[in-house]
Amino acid sequence: MLKPVDEDELIAVLKTIQEETAKLDENDFEKRLFDKIFGTDKTGLTDYQFINCSRFDQAIPVDILEQLEELPLKYVVLNNLSKYYLILLTTAPLNQDVYQFTKICANRGKIISTGWVSAKQDLTVIPKQLNDLSEAAFMFPNQLILPEKITRMSPEIMIPVTLDDLVSKIIATNDLTTVVMAYGRSLCADYYLKDDLIWKCVTIMQGFLIRLRKNCKNQLLSMKVRFVRKLDKQILTPN
C-alpha cells in the first residue's frame, strides 16, 4: 500500500528535477554553440536573428558579468585556446539593451568584436574575423569595432584629436603603446563614418609605426609630413 503523498516533498523533488534539467539544457546549448563557432557545425542558429561575439584576452571580469545579468539579453561565455568569448544572442540587435551591453564592454577595453552578423549563417567564420581584427588591434588595442549607429550613440567614449597631434605624439615618445592606447579610439572615431576609409587609415598607420621603429628621428620629421599628406589624399580621393 502506497503511503500518502507529502505535497511539500513532491514539490521539492519536482523543483530539483527542474533545476537539474535546466542546467543540462544550458550546458547542452553551450556545447552546441561551441561546436557551431569552433567546430564543423555550419548550420547557424535559426532561433536568433543576430549574434555578437566579443573576445577577451583574459577571464571576463565578474563585475561585467554582473552588469550583464541585469539586462534582458541571452549571452554565453565560451573558452577556447585561453581566449574568452562573450556571445550575445538577441532578436533585436539595435535596442537600448544592446547599447547598454556595448557600453559596458567598450568602457572596459581590450575587446574585439565582429559586429552584428546573422545568426542563421555559418558561425565558423567568427574566429577568422576575430583574428583579422586582432591584427587591426595593433593600432587600436582598446577599440571596440561598433556598428555605425552604436558609434553615433556613444560620443562620450571618444576624445577629439587631429592627425597632426597623433603623429607628433608618436614622434616625441619612445612608448608607442601608451600613445596608441590613448589616441587609437579617437583616430578610428574621426574617420569611422567616411565609408571604409578607416581601414585605409589603419593600413597607413601600421606602416608608419613599423617604419617608426626602424628609423632615426631625423628621418621621422619628413616622414611625418609624408604620412599626413598621404592620409589626407586617401580621405579626399573617392573610391
ROVO-691476 format. One record per residue (C-alpha): residue number from 1; residue in three letters; y, x, z. Coordinates in pm, 1 decimal, padded with zeros to 6 digits. Layout:
pt i: NUM; aa: ALA; yy: Y; xx: X; zz: Z $
...
REM end
This chain:
pt i: 1; aa: MET; yy: 00000.0; xx: 00000.0; zz: 00000.0 $
pt i: 2; aa: LEU; yy: 00339.2; xx: 00139.1; zz: -00101.8 $
pt i: 3; aa: LYS; yy: 00596.4; xx: 00179.7; zz: 00167.4 $
pt i: 4; aa: PRO; yy: 00934.2; xx: 00005.3; zz: 00123.4 $
pt i: 5; aa: VAL; yy: 01181.3; xx: 00199.5; zz: -00092.4 $
pt i: 6; aa: ASP; yy: 01466.0; xx: 00357.2; zz: 00100.5 $
pt i: 7; aa: GLU; yy: 01776.8; xx: 00285.2; zz: -00107.8 $
pt i: 8; aa: ASP; yy: 01970.7; xx: 00591.4; zz: 00011.8 $
pt i: 9; aa: GLU; yy: 01674.5; xx: 00819.5; zz: -00056.1 $
pt i: 10; aa: LEU; yy: 01631.0; xx: 00673.4; zz: -00404.3 $
pt i: 11; aa: ILE; yy: 01999.8; xx: 00724.5; zz: -00482.8 $
pt i: 12; aa: ALA; yy: 01980.0; xx: 01085.5; zz: -00362.1 $
pt i: 13; aa: VAL; yy: 01674.1; xx: 01155.8; zz: -00580.1 $
pt i: 14; aa: LEU; yy: 01836.0; xx: 00998.3; zz: -00886.8 $
pt i: 15; aa: LYS; yy: 02157.0; xx: 01192.6; zz: -00826.9 $
pt i: 16; aa: THR; yy: 01964.3; xx: 01520.5; zz: -00805.6 $
pt i: 17; aa: ILE; yy: 01779.2; xx: 01445.4; zz: -01128.2 $
pt i: 18; aa: GLN; yy: 02106.2; xx: 01353.0; zz: -01298.9 $
pt i: 19; aa: GLU; yy: 02275.9; xx: 01676.5; zz: -01189.3 $
pt i: 20; aa: GLU; yy: 01981.9; xx: 01891.6; zz: -01298.5 $
pt i: 21; aa: THR; yy: 01965.3; xx: 01714.1; zz: -01634.4 $
pt i: 22; aa: ALA; yy: 02339.5; xx: 01758.3; zz: -01688.7 $
pt i: 23; aa: LYS; yy: 02307.5; xx: 02130.3; zz: -01609.8 $
pt i: 24; aa: LEU; yy: 02020.8; xx: 02167.8; zz: -01856.2 $
pt i: 25; aa: ASP; yy: 02216.4; xx: 01983.7; zz: -02124.2 $
pt i: 26; aa: GLU; yy: 02518.3; xx: 02208.8; zz: -02071.5 $
pt i: 27; aa: ASN; yy: 02307.2; xx: 02524.4; zz: -02083.6 $
pt i: 28; aa: ASP; yy: 02140.0; xx: 02399.7; zz: -02399.1 $
pt i: 29; aa: PHE; yy: 02479.8; xx: 02329.7; zz: -02553.1 $
pt i: 30; aa: GLU; yy: 02596.4; xx: 02684.0; zz: -02473.3 $
pt i: 31; aa: LYS; yy: 02280.2; xx: 02829.7; zz: -02623.7 $
pt i: 32; aa: ARG; yy: 02318.1; xx: 02622.9; zz: -02939.7 $
pt i: 33; aa: LEU; yy: 02685.1; xx: 02718.1; zz: -02967.5 $
pt i: 34; aa: PHE; yy: 02598.6; xx: 03086.2; zz: -02917.3 $
pt i: 35; aa: ASP; yy: 02342.1; xx: 03062.8; zz: -03197.7 $
pt i: 36; aa: LYS; yy: 02591.5; xx: 02893.6; zz: -03426.6 $
pt i: 37; aa: ILE; yy: 02853.9; xx: 03165.4; zz: -03376.4 $
pt i: 38; aa: PHE; yy: 02649.5; xx: 03484.0; zz: -03335.2 $
pt i: 39; aa: GLY; yy: 02314.6; xx: 03380.6; zz: -03483.2 $
pt i: 40; aa: THR; yy: 02177.3; xx: 03235.7; zz: -03803.7 $
pt i: 41; aa: ASP; yy: 02253.0; xx: 02868.2; zz: -03743.2 $
pt i: 42; aa: LYS; yy: 02512.6; xx: 02778.2; zz: -04006.9 $
pt i: 43; aa: THR; yy: 02518.0; xx: 02402.4; zz: -03960.7 $
pt i: 44; aa: GLY; yy: 02854.5; xx: 02386.0; zz: -03783.3 $
pt i: 45; aa: LEU; yy: 02941.9; xx: 02134.4; zz: -03511.0 $
pt i: 46; aa: THR; yy: 02964.5; xx: 01785.5; zz: -03653.5 $
pt i: 47; aa: ASP; yy: 03073.7; xx: 01635.8; zz: -03320.2 $
pt i: 48; aa: TYR; yy: 03406.6; xx: 01818.7; zz: -03330.8 $
pt i: 49; aa: GLN; yy: 03676.2; xx: 01830.1; zz: -03592.8 $
pt i: 50; aa: PHE; yy: 03832.6; xx: 02158.5; zz: -03484.4 $
pt i: 51; aa: ILE; yy: 03741.6; xx: 02467.6; zz: -03286.1 $
pt i: 52; aa: ASN; yy: 03947.2; xx: 02755.2; zz: -03146.9 $
pt i: 53; aa: CYS; yy: 03783.9; xx: 03081.9; zz: -03044.6 $
pt i: 54; aa: SER; yy: 03971.1; xx: 03343.2; zz: -02839.0 $
pt i: 55; aa: ARG; yy: 03831.2; xx: 03678.3; zz: -02731.7 $
pt i: 56; aa: PHE; yy: 03887.3; xx: 03866.5; zz: -02407.2 $
pt i: 57; aa: ASP; yy: 03800.1; xx: 04233.9; zz: -02373.8 $
pt i: 58; aa: GLN; yy: 03709.3; xx: 04175.2; zz: -02010.3 $
pt i: 59; aa: ALA; yy: 03588.6; xx: 03887.9; zz: -01795.5 $
pt i: 60; aa: ILE; yy: 03816.8; xx: 03586.2; zz: -01823.2 $
pt i: 61; aa: PRO; yy: 04028.9; xx: 03567.5; zz: -01504.5 $
pt i: 62; aa: VAL; yy: 03932.4; xx: 03292.7; zz: -01261.3 $
pt i: 63; aa: ASP; yy: 04286.6; xx: 03156.3; zz: -01241.2 $
pt i: 64; aa: ILE; yy: 04289.3; xx: 03095.0; zz: -01618.4 $
pt i: 65; aa: LEU; yy: 03962.9; xx: 02902.7; zz: -01594.9 $
pt i: 66; aa: GLU; yy: 04100.6; xx: 02702.7; zz: -01302.5 $
pt i: 67; aa: GLN; yy: 04406.3; xx: 02605.6; zz: -01506.7 $
pt i: 68; aa: LEU; yy: 04186.3; xx: 02505.7; zz: -01799.2 $
pt i: 69; aa: GLU; yy: 03979.0; xx: 02286.0; zz: -01569.2 $
pt i: 70; aa: GLU; yy: 04288.0; xx: 02070.2; zz: -01519.7 $
pt i: 71; aa: LEU; yy: 04313.4; xx: 01998.0; zz: -01893.2 $
pt i: 72; aa: PRO; yy: 04103.9; xx: 01722.4; zz: -02055.1 $
pt i: 73; aa: LEU; yy: 03952.4; xx: 01964.7; zz: -02306.3 $
pt i: 74; aa: LYS; yy: 03599.3; xx: 02089.2; zz: -02357.3 $
pt i: 75; aa: TYR; yy: 03556.2; xx: 02464.4; zz: -02352.7 $
pt i: 76; aa: VAL; yy: 03266.7; xx: 02706.5; zz: -02326.4 $
pt i: 77; aa: VAL; yy: 03267.7; xx: 03072.9; zz: -02223.1 $
pt i: 78; aa: LEU; yy: 03025.3; xx: 03299.5; zz: -02409.3 $
pt i: 79; aa: ASN; yy: 02948.9; xx: 03668.0; zz: -02360.6 $
pt i: 80; aa: ASN; yy: 02839.9; xx: 03889.8; zz: -02647.7 $
pt i: 81; aa: LEU; yy: 02831.6; xx: 04271.3; zz: -02655.1 $
pt i: 82; aa: SER; yy: 03057.3; xx: 04297.7; zz: -02346.9 $
pt i: 83; aa: LYS; yy: 03318.3; xx: 04072.4; zz: -02506.4 $
pt i: 84; aa: TYR; yy: 03403.2; xx: 03731.9; zz: -02364.0 $
pt i: 85; aa: TYR; yy: 03472.8; xx: 03441.5; zz: -02595.2 $
pt i: 86; aa: LEU; yy: 03657.6; xx: 03130.9; zz: -02486.0 $
pt i: 87; aa: ILE; yy: 03556.5; xx: 02849.2; zz: -02719.7 $
pt i: 88; aa: LEU; yy: 03785.5; xx: 02546.1; zz: -02718.9 $
pt i: 89; aa: LEU; yy: 03642.9; xx: 02230.1; zz: -02874.1 $
pt i: 90; aa: THR; yy: 03854.4; xx: 01925.8; zz: -02945.2 $
pt i: 91; aa: THR; yy: 03907.0; xx: 01645.4; zz: -03192.8 $
pt i: 92; aa: ALA; yy: 04286.9; xx: 01657.8; zz: -03159.2 $
pt i: 93; aa: PRO; yy: 04399.1; xx: 02017.7; zz: -03226.0 $
pt i: 94; aa: LEU; yy: 04774.3; xx: 01969.5; zz: -03205.1 $
pt i: 95; aa: ASN; yy: 04817.3; xx: 01752.7; zz: -02898.0 $
pt i: 96; aa: GLN; yy: 05005.9; xx: 01857.4; zz: -02585.6 $
pt i: 97; aa: ASP; yy: 04691.4; xx: 01963.1; zz: -02400.1 $
pt i: 98; aa: VAL; yy: 04614.1; xx: 02218.3; zz: -02669.5 $
pt i: 99; aa: TYR; yy: 04969.7; xx: 02353.3; zz: -02648.8 $
pt i: 100; aa: GLN; yy: 04910.8; xx: 02399.8; zz: -02274.5 $
pt i: 101; aa: PHE; yy: 04583.2; xx: 02577.8; zz: -02340.4 $
pt i: 102; aa: THR; yy: 04756.1; xx: 02814.7; zz: -02582.9 $
pt i: 103; aa: LYS; yy: 05042.5; xx: 02881.9; zz: -02343.9 $
pt i: 104; aa: ILE; yy: 04805.7; xx: 02964.9; zz: -02056.9 $
pt i: 105; aa: CYS; yy: 04616.8; xx: 03215.8; zz: -02271.1 $
pt i: 106; aa: ALA; yy: 04917.6; xx: 03362.9; zz: -02452.2 $
pt i: 107; aa: ASN; yy: 05107.0; xx: 03442.6; zz: -02135.2 $
pt i: 108; aa: ARG; yy: 04811.0; xx: 03645.4; zz: -02008.9 $
pt i: 109; aa: GLY; yy: 04790.0; xx: 03862.9; zz: -02318.7 $
pt i: 110; aa: LYS; yy: 04510.5; xx: 04063.9; zz: -02474.8 $
pt i: 111; aa: ILE; yy: 04372.8; xx: 03759.2; zz: -02652.1 $
pt i: 112; aa: ILE; yy: 04284.2; xx: 03741.7; zz: -03017.7 $
pt i: 113; aa: SER; yy: 04238.9; xx: 03404.5; zz: -03178.9 $
pt i: 114; aa: THR; yy: 04104.2; xx: 03296.0; zz: -03514.3 $
pt i: 115; aa: GLY; yy: 04337.2; xx: 02998.5; zz: -03508.5 $
pt i: 116; aa: TRP; yy: 04210.2; xx: 02649.4; zz: -03583.4 $
pt i: 117; aa: VAL; yy: 03913.2; xx: 02607.5; zz: -03814.4 $
pt i: 118; aa: SER; yy: 03695.0; xx: 02310.9; zz: -03897.9 $
pt i: 119; aa: ALA; yy: 03400.1; xx: 02286.7; zz: -03662.0 $
pt i: 120; aa: LYS; yy: 03196.4; xx: 02139.4; zz: -03946.4 $
pt i: 121; aa: GLN; yy: 03191.4; xx: 02467.0; zz: -04138.5 $
pt i: 122; aa: ASP; yy: 02980.5; xx: 02778.1; zz: -04087.9 $
pt i: 123; aa: LEU; yy: 03083.9; xx: 02916.6; zz: -03746.7 $
pt i: 124; aa: THR; yy: 02924.9; xx: 03258.1; zz: -03801.3 $
pt i: 125; aa: VAL; yy: 03247.6; xx: 03364.6; zz: -03976.0 $
pt i: 126; aa: ILE; yy: 03425.9; xx: 03372.5; zz: -03639.2 $
pt i: 127; aa: PRO; yy: 03307.4; xx: 03720.1; zz: -03523.7 $
pt i: 128; aa: LYS; yy: 03415.2; xx: 03865.5; zz: -03859.9 $
pt i: 129; aa: GLN; yy: 03757.7; xx: 03702.9; zz: -03825.5 $
pt i: 130; aa: LEU; yy: 03788.3; xx: 03837.0; zz: -03472.0 $
pt i: 131; aa: ASN; yy: 03704.7; xx: 04189.7; zz: -03586.2 $
pt i: 132; aa: ASP; yy: 03964.0; xx: 04169.5; zz: -03862.9 $
pt i: 133; aa: LEU; yy: 04225.2; xx: 04054.3; zz: -03614.5 $
pt i: 134; aa: SER; yy: 04127.0; xx: 04335.4; zz: -03377.0 $
pt i: 135; aa: GLU; yy: 04245.0; xx: 04579.0; zz: -03640.9 $
pt i: 136; aa: ALA; yy: 04576.3; xx: 04394.7; zz: -03664.3 $
pt i: 137; aa: ALA; yy: 04599.9; xx: 04421.6; zz: -03284.9 $
pt i: 138; aa: PHE; yy: 04673.0; xx: 04792.0; zz: -03338.0 $
pt i: 139; aa: MET; yy: 05030.8; xx: 04670.8; zz: -03384.0 $
pt i: 140; aa: PHE; yy: 05013.9; xx: 04350.6; zz: -03179.4 $
pt i: 141; aa: PRO; yy: 04790.6; xx: 04407.3; zz: -02874.3 $
pt i: 142; aa: ASN; yy: 04943.5; xx: 04116.4; zz: -02683.8 $
pt i: 143; aa: GLN; yy: 04991.6; xx: 03885.0; zz: -02977.9 $
pt i: 144; aa: LEU; yy: 04802.4; xx: 03558.8; zz: -02986.7 $
pt i: 145; aa: ILE; yy: 04787.5; xx: 03456.4; zz: -03352.6 $
pt i: 146; aa: LEU; yy: 04903.4; xx: 03098.1; zz: -03340.0 $
pt i: 147; aa: PRO; yy: 04918.6; xx: 02804.7; zz: -03578.1 $
pt i: 148; aa: GLU; yy: 05274.2; xx: 02773.6; zz: -03710.2 $
pt i: 149; aa: LYS; yy: 05353.1; xx: 02455.0; zz: -03516.7 $
pt i: 150; aa: ILE; yy: 05244.2; xx: 02605.2; zz: -03185.8 $
pt i: 151; aa: THR; yy: 05453.0; xx: 02915.5; zz: -03253.3 $
pt i: 152; aa: ARG; yy: 05757.7; xx: 02699.0; zz: -03303.4 $
pt i: 153; aa: MET; yy: 05693.5; xx: 02519.3; zz: -02976.2 $
pt i: 154; aa: SER; yy: 05665.7; xx: 02839.5; zz: -02773.2 $
pt i: 155; aa: PRO; yy: 06000.5; xx: 03018.1; zz: -02817.4 $
pt i: 156; aa: GLU; yy: 06007.0; xx: 03124.1; zz: -02454.8 $
pt i: 157; aa: ILE; yy: 05741.7; xx: 03391.0; zz: -02515.1 $
pt i: 158; aa: MET; yy: 05938.4; xx: 03560.3; zz: -02793.3 $
pt i: 159; aa: ILE; yy: 06211.5; xx: 03821.6; zz: -02747.7 $
pt i: 160; aa: PRO; yy: 06467.1; xx: 03866.8; zz: -03030.2 $
pt i: 161; aa: VAL; yy: 06461.0; xx: 04219.0; zz: -03174.8 $
pt i: 162; aa: THR; yy: 06571.0; xx: 04382.1; zz: -03500.0 $
pt i: 163; aa: LEU; yy: 06355.5; xx: 04610.1; zz: -03710.4 $
pt i: 164; aa: ASP; yy: 06606.6; xx: 04888.7; zz: -03665.2 $
pt i: 165; aa: ASP; yy: 06575.0; xx: 04859.7; zz: -03286.7 $
pt i: 166; aa: LEU; yy: 06197.5; xx: 04869.2; zz: -03314.5 $
pt i: 167; aa: VAL; yy: 06183.2; xx: 05177.7; zz: -03536.1 $
pt i: 168; aa: SER; yy: 06444.9; xx: 05358.2; zz: -03325.5 $
pt i: 169; aa: LYS; yy: 06243.9; xx: 05292.9; zz: -03010.9 $
pt i: 170; aa: ILE; yy: 05927.6; xx: 05426.5; zz: -03171.8 $
pt i: 171; aa: ILE; yy: 06100.9; xx: 05743.7; zz: -03286.6 $
pt i: 172; aa: ALA; yy: 06260.0; xx: 05800.2; zz: -02946.0 $
pt i: 173; aa: THR; yy: 05940.5; xx: 05787.2; zz: -02739.9 $
pt i: 174; aa: ASN; yy: 05600.9; xx: 05952.3; zz: -02719.2 $
pt i: 175; aa: ASP; yy: 05446.3; xx: 05646.8; zz: -02553.1 $
pt i: 176; aa: LEU; yy: 05373.5; xx: 05430.0; zz: -02855.5 $
pt i: 177; aa: THR; yy: 05157.3; xx: 05185.7; zz: -02660.9 $
pt i: 178; aa: THR; yy: 05444.9; xx: 05072.1; zz: -02440.5 $
pt i: 179; aa: VAL; yy: 05677.8; xx: 05018.0; zz: -02734.9 $
pt i: 180; aa: VAL; yy: 05421.3; xx: 04832.6; zz: -02940.3 $
pt i: 181; aa: MET; yy: 05332.7; xx: 04604.4; zz: -02648.8 $
pt i: 182; aa: ALA; yy: 05699.1; xx: 04529.3; zz: -02584.7 $
pt i: 183; aa: TYR; yy: 05804.3; xx: 04468.8; zz: -02943.8 $
pt i: 184; aa: GLY; yy: 05487.0; xx: 04366.0; zz: -03125.8 $
pt i: 185; aa: ARG; yy: 05509.6; xx: 03995.2; zz: -03047.1 $
pt i: 186; aa: SER; yy: 05878.0; xx: 03984.1; zz: -03139.5 $
pt i: 187; aa: LEU; yy: 05823.2; xx: 04150.6; zz: -03475.9 $
pt i: 188; aa: CYS; yy: 05547.6; xx: 03902.9; zz: -03550.4 $
pt i: 189; aa: ALA; yy: 05765.8; xx: 03609.0; zz: -03447.0 $
pt i: 190; aa: ASP; yy: 06061.2; xx: 03725.8; zz: -03658.1 $
pt i: 191; aa: TYR; yy: 05861.7; xx: 03715.7; zz: -03979.4 $
pt i: 192; aa: TYR; yy: 05592.7; xx: 03460.8; zz: -03898.4 $
pt i: 193; aa: LEU; yy: 05748.6; xx: 03175.3; zz: -04092.6 $
pt i: 194; aa: LYS; yy: 05806.8; xx: 03379.2; zz: -04411.4 $
pt i: 195; aa: ASP; yy: 05479.7; xx: 03286.9; zz: -04585.9 $
pt i: 196; aa: ASP; yy: 05220.9; xx: 03562.7; zz: -04548.5 $
pt i: 197; aa: LEU; yy: 05475.0; xx: 03842.7; zz: -04510.8 $
pt i: 198; aa: ILE; yy: 05370.1; xx: 03906.0; zz: -04151.7 $
pt i: 199; aa: TRP; yy: 05056.3; xx: 04073.1; zz: -04283.2 $
pt i: 200; aa: LYS; yy: 05265.3; xx: 04292.0; zz: -04512.6 $
pt i: 201; aa: CYS; yy: 05472.6; xx: 04387.2; zz: -04208.1 $
pt i: 202; aa: VAL; yy: 05154.2; xx: 04475.2; zz: -04019.8 $
pt i: 203; aa: THR; yy: 05025.6; xx: 04691.9; zz: -04304.9 $
pt i: 204; aa: ILE; yy: 05353.4; xx: 04877.0; zz: -04349.1 $
pt i: 205; aa: MET; yy: 05398.8; xx: 04926.5; zz: -03975.5 $
pt i: 206; aa: GLN; yy: 05044.4; xx: 05053.6; zz: -03929.4 $
pt i: 207; aa: GLY; yy: 05103.2; xx: 05317.0; zz: -04195.5 $
pt i: 208; aa: PHE; yy: 05431.3; xx: 05410.2; zz: -04032.2 $
pt i: 209; aa: LEU; yy: 05268.7; xx: 05458.2; zz: -03691.2 $
pt i: 210; aa: ILE; yy: 04991.2; xx: 05672.4; zz: -03837.8 $
pt i: 211; aa: ARG; yy: 05246.1; xx: 05897.1; zz: -04006.0 $
pt i: 212; aa: LEU; yy: 05447.9; xx: 05895.6; zz: -03685.7 $
pt i: 213; aa: ARG; yy: 05162.9; xx: 06064.0; zz: -03500.0 $
pt i: 214; aa: LYS; yy: 05121.8; xx: 06330.8; zz: -03768.1 $
pt i: 215; aa: ASN; yy: 05479.3; xx: 06428.6; zz: -03846.5 $
pt i: 216; aa: CYS; yy: 05752.1; xx: 06603.8; zz: -03653.2 $
pt i: 217; aa: LYS; yy: 06069.5; xx: 06423.5; zz: -03550.1 $
pt i: 218; aa: ASN; yy: 06280.6; xx: 06590.1; zz: -03818.6 $
pt i: 219; aa: GLN; yy: 06084.8; xx: 06404.9; zz: -04083.3 $
pt i: 220; aa: LEU; yy: 06085.7; xx: 06081.2; zz: -03884.8 $
pt i: 221; aa: LEU; yy: 06457.6; xx: 06020.3; zz: -03924.6 $
pt i: 222; aa: SER; yy: 06429.6; xx: 05999.2; zz: -04302.9 $
pt i: 223; aa: MET; yy: 06103.2; xx: 05809.6; zz: -04267.0 $
pt i: 224; aa: LYS; yy: 06284.6; xx: 05550.7; zz: -04058.1 $
pt i: 225; aa: VAL; yy: 06524.1; xx: 05478.4; zz: -04344.2 $
pt i: 226; aa: ARG; yy: 06243.4; xx: 05456.9; zz: -04599.0 $
pt i: 227; aa: PHE; yy: 06041.9; xx: 05226.1; zz: -04374.4 $
pt i: 228; aa: VAL; yy: 06325.5; xx: 04979.8; zz: -04317.1 $
pt i: 229; aa: ARG; yy: 06413.1; xx: 04974.1; zz: -04687.8 $
pt i: 230; aa: LYS; yy: 06051.5; xx: 04924.0; zz: -04785.3 $
pt i: 231; aa: LEU; yy: 06005.5; xx: 04639.6; zz: -04538.8 $
pt i: 232; aa: ASP; yy: 06329.6; xx: 04473.9; zz: -04647.7 $
pt i: 233; aa: LYS; yy: 06212.8; xx: 04496.1; zz: -05007.2 $
pt i: 234; aa: GLN; yy: 05882.6; xx: 04330.6; zz: -04918.9 $
pt i: 235; aa: ILE; yy: 06061.2; xx: 04048.6; zz: -04740.2 $
pt i: 236; aa: LEU; yy: 06319.5; xx: 03989.4; zz: -05011.2 $
pt i: 237; aa: THR; yy: 06079.0; xx: 04013.1; zz: -05303.9 $
pt i: 238; aa: PRO; yy: 05893.5; xx: 03683.7; zz: -05366.4 $
pt i: 239; aa: ASN; yy: 05517.8; xx: 03693.7; zz: -05417.3 $
REM end
